[in-house]
Amino acid sequence: MKINSLLGLITLIFLNACSTTTKKEAEQNFQVFNPILKDTVYHREYIAEINAIQNVEIRSRIHGIIEKIHVDEGQDVRQGQTLFTISNSSFQQELVKAQAMHRSAVTELKAVEIELQNTKRLTDKNIVSKTDLDMLRAKVE
């Protein structure tokens, strides 16, 4: 019986303590503030690298030194637009060399054609063999 009375007394004290704290919290007043609304701009700089979805590499089919770049990186280009100017000094030297070789070949052809005409006359008179005439014809071709 003493235990029951003791438990009953503890329960009453506990319930009384809980009910008083609830009443104190309900009675408190709080100050209410309204925030000030302003337009604000935030400036922040970030270090980043931006890559395109599709990256196209442009490579020249010929070798040379780039003299001038006509477009900037990332700029739109159209078909047939000049992108770069490549130094043409080496190509000019090769052109002069090829022209000299062409003149040399034309001169050699003229000499062989003259020799062919002379050999035809000599073959007609049976002075030179027909084999020499055939060799000169092959040389002309």
N, CA, C and O atoms as CSV, one atom per row, in Angstrom:
chain,resi,resn,atom,element,x,y,z
A,1,MET,N,N,0.806,-1.162,0.000
A,1,MET,CA,C,0.000,0.000,0.000
A,1,MET,C,C,0.867,1.249,0.000
A,1,MET,O,O,0.510,2.263,-0.600
A,2,LYS,N,N,1.994,1.171,0.668
A,2,LYS,CA,C,2.889,2.308,0.707
A,2,LYS,C,C,3.432,2.588,-0.699
A,2,LYS,O,O,3.620,3.744,-1.077
A,3,ILE,N,N,3.677,1.546,-1.452
A,3,ILE,CA,C,4.223,1.712,-2.813
A,3,ILE,C,C,3.174,2.374,-3.699
A,3,ILE,O,O,3.502,3.241,-4.510
A,4,ASN,N,N,1.931,1.975,-3.551
A,4,ASN,CA,C,0.875,2.576,-4.367
A,4,ASN,C,C,0.707,4.045,-4.029
A,4,ASN,O,O,0.508,4.869,-4.922
A,5,SER,N,N,0.786,4.388,-2.737
A,5,SER,CA,C,0.641,5.778,-2.334
A,5,SER,C,C,1.815,6.597,-2.845
A,5,SER,O,O,1.644,7.739,-3.272
A,6,LEU,N,N,2.997,6.021,-2.802
A,6,LEU,CA,C,4.193,6.709,-3.268
A,6,LEU,C,C,4.124,6.946,-4.776
A,6,LEU,O,O,4.464,8.030,-5.250
A,7,LEU,N,N,3.692,5.951,-5.519
A,7,LEU,CA,C,3.551,6.090,-6.976
A,7,LEU,C,C,2.482,7.125,-7.300
A,7,LEU,O,O,2.666,7.911,-8.229
A,8,GLY,N,N,1.412,7.152,-6.593
A,8,GLY,CA,C,0.344,8.124,-6.814
A,8,GLY,C,C,0.829,9.530,-6.558
A,8,GLY,O,O,0.497,10.443,-7.313
A,9,LEU,N,N,1.616,9.727,-5.500
A,9,LEU,CA,C,2.156,11.036,-5.168
A,9,LEU,C,C,3.133,11.511,-6.248
A,9,LEU,O,O,3.091,12.681,-6.631
A,10,ILE,N,N,3.992,10.651,-6.738
A,10,ILE,CA,C,4.956,11.008,-7.800
A,10,ILE,C,C,4.218,11.372,-9.077
A,10,ILE,O,O,4.608,12.305,-9.780
A,11,THR,N,N,3.167,10.649,-9.374
A,11,THR,CA,C,2.390,10.922,-10.586
A,11,THR,C,C,1.733,12.289,-10.484
A,11,THR,O,O,1.736,13.038,-11.461
A,12,LEU,N,N,1.169,12.639,-9.326
A,12,LEU,CA,C,0.541,13.952,-9.153
A,12,LEU,C,C,1.564,15.077,-9.295
A,12,LEU,O,O,1.280,16.104,-9.913
A,13,ILE,N,N,2.741,14.885,-8.729
A,13,ILE,CA,C,3.797,15.917,-8.831
A,13,ILE,C,C,4.227,16.085,-10.299
A,13,ILE,O,O,4.417,17.200,-10.783
A,14,PHE,N,N,4.369,14.979,-10.967
A,14,PHE,CA,C,4.807,15.009,-12.380
A,14,PHE,C,C,3.766,15.699,-13.253
A,14,PHE,O,O,4.111,16.527,-14.095
A,15,LEU,N,N,2.476,15.355,-13.053
A,15,LEU,CA,C,1.417,15.975,-13.848
A,15,LEU,C,C,1.306,17.462,-13.540
A,15,LEU,O,O,1.051,18.265,-14.437
A,16,ASN,N,N,1.491,17.820,-12.321
A,16,ASN,CA,C,1.430,19.209,-11.930
A,16,ASN,C,C,2.579,19.994,-12.556
A,16,ASN,O,O,2.389,21.122,-13.010
A,17,ALA,N,N,3.759,19.404,-12.579
A,17,ALA,CA,C,4.921,20.076,-13.167
A,17,ALA,C,C,4.741,20.271,-14.667
A,17,ALA,O,O,5.091,21.333,-15.181
A,18,CYS,N,N,4.213,19.298,-15.380
A,18,CYS,CA,C,3.998,19.395,-16.838
A,18,CYS,C,C,2.961,20.448,-17.154
A,18,CYS,O,O,3.126,21.198,-18.116
A,19,SER,N,N,1.917,20.527,-16.387
A,19,SER,CA,C,0.845,21.463,-16.694
A,19,SER,C,C,1.286,22.899,-16.445
A,19,SER,O,O,0.819,23.792,-17.152
A,20,THR,N,N,2.150,23.166,-15.489
A,20,THR,CA,C,2.600,24.533,-15.241
A,20,THR,C,C,3.521,25.026,-16.337
A,20,THR,O,O,3.443,26.202,-16.695
A,21,THR,N,N,4.404,24.181,-16.898
A,21,THR,CA,C,5.289,24.622,-17.977
A,21,THR,C,C,4.496,24.905,-19.236
A,21,THR,O,O,4.869,25.801,-19.993
A,22,THR,N,N,3.434,24.189,-19.489
A,22,THR,CA,C,2.608,24.414,-20.667
A,22,THR,C,C,1.908,25.761,-20.550
A,22,THR,O,O,1.785,26.480,-21.541
A,23,LYS,N,N,1.450,26.109,-19.362
A,23,LYS,CA,C,0.778,27.392,-19.165
A,23,LYS,C,C,1.757,28.541,-19.344
A,23,LYS,O,O,1.393,29.582,-19.890
A,24,LYS,N,N,3.003,28.367,-18.889
A,24,LYS,CA,C,4.000,29.430,-19.010
A,24,LYS,C,C,4.342,29.684,-20.479
A,24,LYS,O,O,4.484,30.835,-20.893
A,25,GLU,N,N,4.473,28.617,-21.265
A,25,GLU,CA,C,4.812,28.774,-22.682
A,25,GLU,C,C,3.680,29.448,-23.445
A,25,GLU,O,O,3.939,30.227,-24.362
A,26,ALA,N,N,2.441,29.166,-23.088
A,26,ALA,CA,C,1.297,29.747,-23.772
A,26,ALA,C,C,1.187,31.238,-23.478
A,26,ALA,O,O,0.660,31.992,-24.296
A,27,GLU,N,N,1.666,31.657,-22.349
A,27,GLU,CA,C,1.551,33.046,-21.951
A,27,GLU,C,C,2.641,33.936,-22.537
A,27,GLU,O,O,2.522,35.156,-22.426
A,28,GLN,N,N,3.680,33.413,-23.146
A,28,GLN,CA,C,4.789,34.223,-23.658
A,28,GLN,C,C,4.372,34.987,-24.905
A,28,GLN,O,O,3.623,34.476,-25.737
A,29,ASN,N,N,4.863,36.218,-25.028
A,29,ASN,CA,C,4.611,37.055,-26.201
A,29,ASN,C,C,5.895,37.135,-27.030
A,29,ASN,O,O,6.993,37.246,-26.484
A,30,PHE,N,N,5.742,37.076,-28.338
A,30,PHE,CA,C,6.897,37.156,-29.245
A,30,PHE,C,C,6.752,38.385,-30.122
A,30,PHE,O,O,5.649,38.741,-30.536
A,31,GLN,N,N,7.876,39.030,-30.401
A,31,GLN,CA,C,7.879,40.206,-31.266
A,31,GLN,C,C,7.939,39.739,-32.717
A,31,GLN,O,O,8.700,38.825,-33.036
A,32,VAL,N,N,7.159,40.342,-33.593
A,32,VAL,CA,C,7.059,39.951,-34.993
A,32,VAL,C,C,7.747,41.018,-35.842
A,32,VAL,O,O,7.507,42.213,-35.671
A,33,PHE,N,N,8.606,40.569,-36.760
A,33,PHE,CA,C,9.305,41.489,-37.666
A,33,PHE,C,C,8.871,41.203,-39.100
A,33,PHE,O,O,8.661,40.047,-39.469
A,34,ASN,N,N,8.736,42.249,-39.905
A,34,ASN,CA,C,8.467,42.111,-41.332
A,34,ASN,C,C,9.764,42.412,-42.078
A,34,ASN,O,O,10.357,43.469,-41.863
A,35,PRO,N,N,10.221,41.508,-42.950
A,35,PRO,CA,C,11.498,41.743,-43.653
A,35,PRO,C,C,11.361,42.844,-44.694
A,35,PRO,O,O,10.282,43.063,-45.246
A,36,ILE,N,N,12.468,43.533,-44.956
A,36,ILE,CA,C,12.503,44.577,-45.980
A,36,ILE,C,C,12.789,43.892,-47.315
A,36,ILE,O,O,13.730,43.107,-47.429
A,37,LEU,N,N,11.974,44.195,-48.316
A,37,LEU,CA,C,12.139,43.585,-49.641
A,37,LEU,C,C,12.948,44.530,-50.514
A,37,LEU,O,O,12.585,45.695,-50.673
A,38,LYS,N,N,14.066,44.024,-51.093
A,38,LYS,CA,C,14.934,44.812,-51.968
A,38,LYS,C,C,15.369,43.948,-53.138
A,38,LYS,O,O,15.521,42.734,-53.003
A,39,ASP,N,N,15.572,44.589,-54.301
A,39,ASP,CA,C,16.191,43.898,-55.426
A,39,ASP,C,C,17.697,43.935,-55.208
A,39,ASP,O,O,18.280,45.006,-55.036
A,40,THR,N,N,18.305,42.802,-55.216
A,40,THR,CA,C,19.748,42.739,-55.021
A,40,THR,C,C,20.383,42.008,-56.192
A,40,THR,O,O,19.795,41.097,-56.775
A,41,VAL,N,N,21.572,42.422,-56.514
A,41,VAL,CA,C,22.323,41.805,-57.607
A,41,VAL,C,C,23.600,41.228,-57.018
A,41,VAL,O,O,24.331,41.907,-56.296
A,42,TYR,N,N,23.855,39.978,-57.331
A,42,TYR,CA,C,25.061,39.321,-56.848
A,42,TYR,C,C,26.030,39.167,-58.010
A,42,TYR,O,O,25.678,38.636,-59.063
A,43,HIS,N,N,27.233,39.630,-57.808
A,43,HIS,CA,C,28.267,39.474,-58.830
A,43,HIS,C,C,29.297,38.500,-58.288
A,43,HIS,O,O,29.934,38.739,-57.262
A,44,ARG,N,N,29.442,37.397,-59.005
A,44,ARG,CA,C,30.460,36.435,-58.612
A,44,ARG,C,C,31.178,35.966,-59.864
A,44,ARG,O,O,30.545,35.741,-60.896
A,45,GLU,N,N,32.453,35.822,-59.786
A,45,GLU,CA,C,33.245,35.335,-60.903
A,45,GLU,C,C,33.695,33.918,-60.600
A,45,GLU,O,O,34.139,33.603,-59.496
A,46,TYR,N,N,33.568,33.076,-61.611
A,46,TYR,CA,C,33.964,31.685,-61.466
A,46,TYR,C,C,35.004,31.351,-62.519
A,46,TYR,O,O,34.950,31.857,-63.640
A,47,ILE,N,N,35.926,30.520,-62.164
A,47,ILE,CA,C,36.903,30.018,-63.122
A,47,ILE,C,C,36.320,28.741,-63.698
A,47,ILE,O,O,36.004,27.804,-62.965
A,48,ALA,N,N,36.179,28.709,-65.032
A,48,ALA,CA,C,35.551,27.542,-65.650
A,48,ALA,C,C,36.078,27.371,-67.057
A,48,ALA,O,O,36.703,28.270,-67.621
A,49,GLU,N,N,35.821,26.221,-67.605
A,49,GLU,CA,C,36.150,25.921,-68.993
A,49,GLU,C,C,34.874,25.417,-69.656
A,49,GLU,O,O,34.257,24.456,-69.195
A,50,ILE,N,N,34.491,26.072,-70.737
A,50,ILE,CA,C,33.258,25.709,-71.423
A,50,ILE,C,C,33.631,24.986,-72.712
A,50,ILE,O,O,34.432,25.485,-73.503
A,51,ASN,N,N,33.058,23.827,-72.914
A,51,ASN,CA,C,33.312,23.041,-74.123
A,51,ASN,C,C,32.035,22.914,-74.934
A,51,ASN,O,O,30.938,22.829,-74.383
A,52,ALA,N,N,32.193,22.903,-76.243
A,52,ALA,CA,C,31.049,22.744,-77.130
A,52,ALA,C,C,30.574,21.300,-77.119
A,52,ALA,O,O,31.303,20.388,-76.728
A,53,ILE,N,N,29.340,21.116,-77.556
A,53,ILE,CA,C,28.794,19.757,-77.659
A,53,ILE,C,C,29.561,18.998,-78.738
A,53,ILE,O,O,29.904,17.829,-78.567
A,54,GLN,N,N,29.823,19.680,-79.851
A,54,GLN,CA,C,30.565,19.067,-80.944
A,54,GLN,C,C,31.793,19.916,-81.218
A,54,GLN,O,O,31.680,21.116,-81.470
A,55,ASN,N,N,32.963,19.301,-81.171
A,55,ASN,CA,C,34.213,20.011,-81.382
A,55,ASN,C,C,34.798,19.548,-82.712
A,55,ASN,O,O,35.047,18.356,-82.891
A,56,VAL,N,N,35.019,20.460,-83.639
A,56,VAL,CA,C,35.507,20.121,-84.971
A,56,VAL,C,C,36.928,20.647,-85.122
A,56,VAL,O,O,37.184,21.836,-84.933
A,57,GLU,N,N,37.842,19.755,-85.462
A,57,GLU,CA,C,39.222,20.166,-85.706
A,57,GLU,C,C,39.407,20.392,-87.202
A,57,GLU,O,O,38.978,19.581,-88.022
A,58,ILE,N,N,40.045,21.491,-87.540
A,58,ILE,CA,C,40.303,21.820,-88.940
A,58,ILE,C,C,41.792,21.672,-89.175
A,58,ILE,O,O,42.610,22.292,-88.495
A,59,ARG,N,N,42.132,20.840,-90.147
A,59,ARG,CA,C,43.543,20.619,-90.463
A,59,ARG,C,C,43.761,20.855,-91.959
A,59,ARG,O,O,42.914,20.527,-92.789
A,60,SER,N,N,44.895,21.421,-92.268
A,60,SER,CA,C,45.249,21.684,-93.652
A,60,SER,C,C,45.771,20.416,-94.314
A,60,SER,O,O,46.427,19.597,-93.670
A,61,ARG,N,N,45.482,20.259,-95.582
A,61,ARG,CA,C,45.990,19.103,-96.328
A,61,ARG,C,C,47.411,19.347,-96.809
A,61,ARG,O,O,48.103,18.412,-97.213
A,62,ILE,N,N,47.842,20.586,-96.766
A,62,ILE,CA,C,49.191,20.922,-97.206
A,62,ILE,C,C,49.990,21.454,-96.027
A,62,ILE,O,O,49.425,21.923,-95.039
A,63,HIS,N,N,51.294,21.378,-96.141
A,63,HIS,CA,C,52.167,21.858,-95.070
A,63,HIS,C,C,52.571,23.292,-95.366
A,63,HIS,O,O,52.745,23.674,-96.523
A,64,GLY,N,N,52.715,24.069,-94.327
A,64,GLY,CA,C,53.141,25.447,-94.494
A,64,GLY,C,C,52.990,26.209,-93.195
A,64,GLY,O,O,52.520,25.677,-92.189
A,65,ILE,N,N,53.397,27.461,-93.240
A,65,ILE,CA,C,53.325,28.328,-92.070
A,65,ILE,C,C,52.129,29.254,-92.237
A,65,ILE,O,O,51.946,29.857,-93.294
A,66,ILE,N,N,51.315,29.367,-91.189
A,66,ILE,CA,C,50.134,30.232,-91.244
A,66,ILE,C,C,50.585,31.685,-91.146
A,66,ILE,O,O,51.254,32.081,-90.192
A,67,GLU,N,N,50.203,32.469,-92.152
A,67,GLU,CA,C,50.536,33.890,-92.154
A,67,GLU,C,C,49.449,34.723,-91.491
A,67,GLU,O,O,49.750,35.681,-90.779
A,68,LYS,N,N,48.185,34.367,-91.720
A,68,LYS,CA,C,47.089,35.164,-91.189
A,68,LYS,C,C,45.908,34.256,-90.874
A,68,LYS,O,O,45.628,33.312,-91.612
A,69,ILE,N,N,45.219,34.544,-89.776
A,69,ILE,CA,C,44.006,33.835,-89.386
A,69,ILE,C,C,42.826,34.773,-89.644
A,69,ILE,O,O,42.789,35.882,-89.110
A,70,HIS,N,N,41.873,34.338,-90.451
A,70,HIS,CA,C,40.760,35.194,-90.856
A,70,HIS,C,C,39.516,35.050,-89.976
A,70,HIS,O,O,38.597,35.860,-90.099
A,71,VAL,N,N,39.454,34.053,-89.096
A,71,VAL,CA,C,38.288,33.862,-88.217
A,71,VAL,C,C,38.766,33.688,-86.779
A,71,VAL,O,O,39.881,33.230,-86.529
A,72,ASP,N,N,37.908,34.059,-85.849
A,72,ASP,CA,C,38.204,33.874,-84.431
A,72,ASP,C,C,37.639,32.544,-83.965
A,72,ASP,O,O,36.717,32.002,-84.575
A,73,GLU,N,N,38.197,32.024,-82.884
A,73,GLU,CA,C,37.733,30.755,-82.328
A,73,GLU,C,C,36.297,30.913,-81.852
A,73,GLU,O,O,35.964,31.879,-81.165
A,74,GLY,N,N,35.448,29.958,-82.220
A,74,GLY,CA,C,34.048,29.972,-81.816
A,74,GLY,C,C,33.145,30.731,-82.771
A,74,GLY,O,O,31.926,30.708,-82.602
A,75,GLN,N,N,33.702,31.398,-83.763
A,75,GLN,CA,C,32.925,32.176,-84.710
A,75,GLN,C,C,32.283,31.238,-85.735
A,75,GLN,O,O,32.889,30.240,-86.125
A,76,ASP,N,N,31.058,31.554,-86.174
A,76,ASP,CA,C,30.387,30.754,-87.199
A,76,ASP,C,C,31.066,30.968,-88.538
A,76,ASP,O,O,31.473,32.085,-88.858
A,77,VAL,N,N,31.191,29.912,-89.319
A,77,VAL,CA,C,31.793,29.997,-90.644
A,77,VAL,C,C,30.871,29.345,-91.658
A,77,VAL,O,O,30.028,28.517,-91.312
A,78,ARG,N,N,31.042,29.731,-92.917
A,78,ARG,CA,C,30.241,29.166,-94.007
A,78,ARG,C,C,31.155,28.388,-94.941
A,78,ARG,O,O,32.372,28.574,-94.939
A,79,GLN,N,N,30.558,27.526,-95.727
A,79,GLN,CA,C,31.317,26.727,-96.681
A,79,GLN,C,C,31.975,27.653,-97.703
A,79,GLN,O,O,31.334,28.551,-98.247
A,80,GLY,N,N,33.249,27.421,-97.950
A,80,GLY,CA,C,33.991,28.207,-98.929
A,80,GLY,C,C,34.656,29.448,-98.346
A,80,GLY,O,O,35.396,30.132,-99.053
A,81,GLN,N,N,34.412,29.755,-97.077
A,81,GLN,CA,C,35.003,30.937,-96.448
A,81,GLN,C,C,36.482,30.682,-96.166
A,81,GLN,O,O,36.866,29.590,-95.748
A,82,THR,N,N,37.303,31.701,-96.399
A,82,THR,CA,C,38.732,31.592,-96.139
A,82,THR,C,C,38.959,31.644,-94.637
A,82,THR,O,O,38.529,32.584,-93.968
A,83,LEU,N,N,39.635,30.630,-94.110
A,83,LEU,CA,C,39.895,30.557,-92.671
A,83,LEU,C,C,41.309,31.024,-92.348
A,83,LEU,O,O,41.517,31.784,-91.403
A,84,PHE,N,N,42.294,30.558,-93.150
A,84,PHE,CA,C,43.695,30.862,-92.889
A,84,PHE,C,C,44.388,31.199,-94.202
A,84,PHE,O,O,43.954,30.771,-95.272
A,85,THR,N,N,45.469,31.970,-94.112
A,85,THR,CA,C,46.346,32.196,-95.246
A,85,THR,C,C,47.672,31.531,-94.908
A,85,THR,O,O,48.301,31.842,-93.897
A,86,ILE,N,N,48.089,30.606,-95.778
A,86,ILE,CA,C,49.326,29.860,-95.553
A,86,ILE,C,C,50.422,30.463,-96.418
A,86,ILE,O,O,50.170,30.850,-97.559
A,87,SER,N,N,51.623,30.546,-95.888
A,87,SER,CA,C,52.770,31.089,-96.622
A,87,SER,C,C,52.952,30.310,-97.914
A,87,SER,O,O,52.979,29.080,-97.906
A,88,ASN,N,N,53.079,31.032,-99.030
A,88,ASN,CA,C,53.176,30.357,-100.324
A,88,ASN,C,C,54.577,30.438,-100.932
A,88,ASN,O,O,54.738,30.130,-102.113
A,89,SER,N,N,55.578,30.834,-100.178
A,89,SER,CA,C,56.927,30.957,-100.738
A,89,SER,C,C,57.469,29.593,-101.176
A,89,SER,O,O,58.092,29.496,-102.233
A,90,SER,N,N,57.247,28.552,-100.393
A,90,SER,CA,C,57.737,27.225,-100.784
A,90,SER,C,C,56.993,26.724,-102.015
A,90,SER,O,O,57.571,26.039,-102.858
A,91,PHE,N,N,55.691,27.072,-102.119
A,91,PHE,CA,C,54.922,26.642,-103.294
A,91,PHE,C,C,55.365,27.395,-104.538
A,91,PHE,O,O,55.374,26.830,-105.631
A,92,GLN,N,N,55.732,28.658,-104.386
A,92,GLN,CA,C,56.233,29.414,-105.531
A,92,GLN,C,C,57.554,28.833,-106.019
A,92,GLN,O,O,57.793,28.768,-107.225
A,93,GLN,N,N,58.410,28.414,-105.099
A,93,GLN,CA,C,59.676,27.791,-105.491
A,93,GLN,C,C,59.419,26.477,-106.226
A,93,GLN,O,O,60.074,26.188,-107.227
A,94,GLU,N,N,58.469,25.684,-105.735
A,94,GLU,CA,C,58.143,24.425,-106.402
A,94,GLU,C,C,57.544,24.683,-107.777
A,94,GLU,O,O,57.800,23.920,-108.709
A,95,LEU,N,N,56.744,25.752,-107.926
A,95,LEU,CA,C,56.163,26.096,-109.219
A,95,LEU,C,C,57.252,26.474,-110.214
A,95,LEU,O,O,57.218,26.032,-111.362
A,96,VAL,N,N,58.215,27.284,-109.793
A,96,VAL,CA,C,59.317,27.673,-110.683
A,96,VAL,C,C,60.108,26.439,-111.109
A,96,VAL,O,O,60.498,26.308,-112.269
A,97,LYS,N,N,60.339,25.541,-110.162
A,97,LYS,CA,C,61.068,24.300,-110.463
A,97,LYS,C,C,60.289,23.442,-111.458
A,97,LYS,O,O,60.867,22.898,-112.399
A,98,ALA,N,N,58.967,23.320,-111.249
A,98,ALA,CA,C,58.132,22.523,-112.161
A,98,ALA,C,C,58.067,23.152,-113.548
A,98,ALA,O,O,58.063,22.439,-114.551
A,99,GLN,N,N,58.016,24.485,-113.613
A,99,GLN,CA,C,57.997,25.161,-114.919
A,99,GLN,C,C,59.313,24.938,-115.659
A,99,GLN,O,O,59.314,24.749,-116.875
A,100,ALA,N,N,60.429,24.957,-114.937
A,100,ALA,CA,C,61.733,24.711,-115.558
A,100,ALA,C,C,61.809,23.280,-116.079
A,100,ALA,O,O,62.319,23.041,-117.174
A,101,MET,N,N,61.303,22.329,-115.297
A,101,MET,CA,C,61.299,20.927,-115.748
A,101,MET,C,C,60.411,20.756,-116.979
A,101,MET,O,O,60.737,19.980,-117.877
A,102,HIS,N,N,59.283,21.482,-117.021
A,102,HIS,CA,C,58.381,21.414,-118.175
A,102,HIS,C,C,59.068,21.959,-119.428
A,102,HIS,O,O,58.993,21.343,-120.492
A,103,ARG,N,N,59.736,23.105,-119.312
A,103,ARG,CA,C,60.448,23.676,-120.462
A,103,ARG,C,C,61.538,22.730,-120.947
A,103,ARG,O,O,61.753,22.571,-122.149
A,104,SER,N,N,62.229,22.101,-119.983
A,104,SER,CA,C,63.280,21.148,-120.346
A,104,SER,C,C,62.687,19.958,-121.103
A,104,SER,O,O,63.262,19.500,-122.090
A,105,ALA,N,N,61.551,19.466,-120.645
A,105,ALA,CA,C,60.911,18.322,-121.311
A,105,ALA,C,C,60.417,18.705,-122.697
A,105,ALA,O,O,60.532,17.911,-123.630
A,106,VAL,N,N,59.868,19.910,-122.852
A,106,VAL,CA,C,59.392,20.369,-124.166
A,106,VAL,C,C,60.564,20.489,-125.129
A,106,VAL,O,O,60.462,20.098,-126.292
A,107,THR,N,N,61.681,21.031,-124.642
A,107,THR,CA,C,62.875,21.169,-125.481
A,107,THR,C,C,63.399,19.807,-125.912
A,107,THR,O,O,63.766,19.615,-127.071
A,108,GLU,N,N,63.432,18.872,-124.987
A,108,GLU,CA,C,63.883,17.513,-125.303
A,108,GLU,C,C,62.944,16.850,-126.312
A,108,GLU,O,O,63.394,16.131,-127.204
A,109,LEU,N,N,61.645,17.092,-126.170
A,109,LEU,CA,C,60.679,16.526,-127.121
A,109,LEU,C,C,60.915,17.076,-128.524
A,109,LEU,O,O,60.884,16.321,-129.495
A,110,LYS,N,N,61.149,18.375,-128.641
A,110,LYS,CA,C,61.400,18.968,-129.955
A,110,LYS,C,C,62.652,18.363,-130.595
A,110,LYS,O,O,62.690,18.086,-131.794
A,111,ALA,N,N,63.684,18.166,-129.748
A,111,ALA,CA,C,64.928,17.583,-130.276
A,111,ALA,C,C,64.689,16.161,-130.760
A,111,ALA,O,O,65.202,15.777,-131.811
A,112,VAL,N,N,63.937,15.389,-130.029
A,112,VAL,CA,C,63.662,14.000,-130.419
A,112,VAL,C,C,62.780,13.962,-131.664
A,112,VAL,O,O,62.964,13.089,-132.513
A,113,GLU,N,N,61.825,14.888,-131.795
A,113,GLU,CA,C,60.963,14.928,-132.986
A,113,GLU,C,C,61.796,15.235,-134.248
A,113,GLU,O,O,61.584,14.653,-135.312
A,114,ILE,N,N,62.752,16.173,-134.090
A,114,ILE,CA,C,63.627,16.477,-135.237
A,114,ILE,C,C,64.459,15.251,-135.602
A,114,ILE,O,O,64.625,14.921,-136.776
A,115,GLU,N,N,64.978,14.584,-134.571
A,115,GLU,CA,C,65.769,13.367,-134.806
A,115,GLU,C,C,64.905,12.284,-135.448
A,115,GLU,O,O,65.392,11.523,-136.284
A,116,LEU,N,N,63.618,12.203,-135.064
A,116,LEU,CA,C,62.697,11.218,-135.645
A,116,LEU,C,C,62.477,11.505,-137.133
A,116,LEU,O,O,62.473,10.577,-137.942
A,117,GLN,N,N,62.294,12.771,-137.503
A,117,GLN,CA,C,62.099,13.119,-138.910
A,117,GLN,C,C,63.338,12.756,-139.743
A,117,GLN,O,O,63.225,12.214,-140.842
A,118,ASN,N,N,64.508,13.064,-139.199
A,118,ASN,CA,C,65.741,12.716,-139.916
A,118,ASN,C,C,65.887,11.207,-140.057
A,118,ASN,O,O,66.311,10.720,-141.105
A,119,THR,N,N,65.537,10.461,-139.006
A,119,THR,CA,C,65.659,9.002,-139.047
A,119,THR,C,C,64.667,8.425,-140.044
A,119,THR,O,O,64.983,7.437,-140.707
A,120,LYS,N,N,63.450,9.021,-140.177
A,120,LYS,CA,C,62.473,8.556,-141.177
A,120,LYS,C,C,63.060,8.681,-142.586
A,120,LYS,O,O,62.937,7.759,-143.393
A,121,ARG,N,N,63.691,9.805,-142.882
A,121,ARG,CA,C,64.286,10.001,-144.202
A,121,ARG,C,C,65.386,8.974,-144.463
A,121,ARG,O,O,65.516,8.412,-145.550
A,122,LEU,N,N,66.176,8.760,-143.395
A,122,LEU,CA,C,67.272,7.804,-143.557
A,122,LEU,C,C,66.751,6.366,-143.662
A,122,LEU,O,O,67.354,5.535,-144.341
A,123,THR,N,N,65.644,6.078,-142.999
A,123,THR,CA,C,65.060,4.734,-143.078
A,123,THR,C,C,64.474,4.514,-144.470
A,123,THR,O,O,64.567,3.419,-145.024
A,124,ASP,N,N,63.873,5.555,-145.027
A,124,ASP,CA,C,63.312,5.431,-146.378
A,124,ASP,C,C,64.413,5.139,-147.403
A,124,ASP,O,O,64.156,4.481,-148.411
A,125,LYS,N,N,65.619,5.612,-147.158
A,125,LYS,CA,C,66.727,5.370,-148.078
A,125,LYS,C,C,67.512,4.129,-147.677
A,125,LYS,O,O,68.549,3.838,-148.272
A,126,ASN,N,N,67.035,3.396,-146.679
A,126,ASN,CA,C,67.665,2.173,-146.159
A,126,ASN,C,C,69.081,2.432,-145.637
A,126,ASN,O,O,69.971,1.594,-145.782
A,127,ILE,N,N,69.270,3.589,-145.038
A,127,ILE,CA,C,70.560,3.890,-144.450
A,127,ILE,C,C,70.551,3.500,-142.960
A,127,ILE,O,O,71.553,3.014,-142.436
A,128,VAL,N,N,69.417,3.716,-142.288
A,128,VAL,CA,C,69.272,3.406,-140.853
A,128,VAL,C,C,68.229,2.303,-140.735
A,128,VAL,O,O,67.291,2.229,-141.529
A,129,SER,N,N,68.408,1.443,-139.725
A,129,SER,CA,C,67.474,0.324,-139.545
A,129,SER,C,C,66.129,0.824,-139.015
A,129,SER,O,O,66.012,1.910,-138.447
A,130,LYS,N,N,65.122,-0.023,-139.230
A,130,LYS,CA,C,63.764,0.314,-138.778
A,130,LYS,C,C,63.682,0.300,-137.244
A,130,LYS,O,O,62.823,0.972,-136.673
A,131,THR,N,N,64.545,-0.442,-136.583
A,131,THR,CA,C,64.575,-0.521,-135.121
A,131,THR,C,C,64.907,0.847,-134.524
A,131,THR,O,O,64.312,1.249,-133.525
A,132,ASP,N,N,65.845,1.555,-135.128
A,132,ASP,CA,C,66.183,2.897,-134.638
A,132,ASP,C,C,64.985,3.834,-134.760
A,132,ASP,O,O,64.747,4.666,-133.884
A,133,LEU,N,N,64.234,3.694,-135.846
A,133,LEU,CA,C,63.035,4.521,-136.045
A,133,LEU,C,C,61.985,4.202,-134.967
A,133,LEU,O,O,61.367,5.115,-134.420
A,134,ASP,N,N,61.784,2.936,-134.668
A,134,ASP,CA,C,60.809,2.533,-133.640
A,134,ASP,C,C,61.220,3.054,-132.245
A,134,ASP,O,O,60.376,3.475,-131.455
A,135,MET,N,N,62.514,3.014,-131.968
A,135,MET,CA,C,62.999,3.511,-130.666
A,135,MET,C,C,62.751,5.014,-130.534
A,135,MET,O,O,62.390,5.486,-129.456
A,136,LEU,N,N,62.940,5.767,-131.611
A,136,LEU,CA,C,62.697,7.211,-131.549
A,136,LEU,C,C,61.211,7.518,-131.419
A,136,LEU,O,O,60.832,8.471,-130.739
A,137,ARG,N,N,60.352,6.703,-132.078
A,137,ARG,CA,C,58.894,6.893,-131.933
A,137,ARG,C,C,58.471,6.657,-130.473
A,137,ARG,O,O,57.656,7.408,-129.937
A,138,ALA,N,N,59.016,5.630,-129.840
A,138,ALA,CA,C,58.727,5.340,-128.439
A,138,ALA,C,C,59.216,6.468,-127.553
A,138,ALA,O,O,58.562,6.814,-126.568
A,139,LYS,N,N,60.348,7.040,-127.889
A,139,LYS,CA,C,60.901,8.149,-127.102
A,139,LYS,C,C,59.984,9.381,-127.207
A,139,LYS,O,O,59.800,10.099,-126.224
A,140,VAL,N,N,59.411,9.624,-128.393
A,140,VAL,CA,C,58.497,10.759,-128.578
A,140,VAL,C,C,57.232,10.534,-127.762
A,140,VAL,O,O,56.721,11.472,-127.149
A,141,GLU,N,N,56.728,9.330,-127.744
A,141,GLU,CA,C,55.494,9.043,-126.973
A,141,GLU,C,C,55.759,9.193,-125.497
A,141,GLU,O,O,54.856,8.996,-124.684
